[in-house]
C-alpha cells in the first residue's frame, strides 16, 4: 500500500461483518480491512468505466475473427 495521507473517520459498522471481513482478508486491523475494500471497489469502478469507454468507441477489434457476429 502506498504512503498517502490518512484521516480519522468514525464509522458505525456491524461488528460481526467487520470480523468476517478481517478474517477473509487476513487484515491486522479494522482500518486496514476497510481501506483494502475501498481500494478494491475503486479498482472495480475504474475497470467498469474503461469497459464503458471502450464500448462507446465501438468495442474491441476482433483481430482473429473468432467472435460471433454482433446482433443489432
Buried (B, 14 or more C-beta within 10 A) or exposed (E): EEEEEEEEEEEEEEEEEBEEBBEEBEBEEBEBBBBBBEEEEEEEEEEEEEEEEEEEEEEEEEEEEEEEEEEE
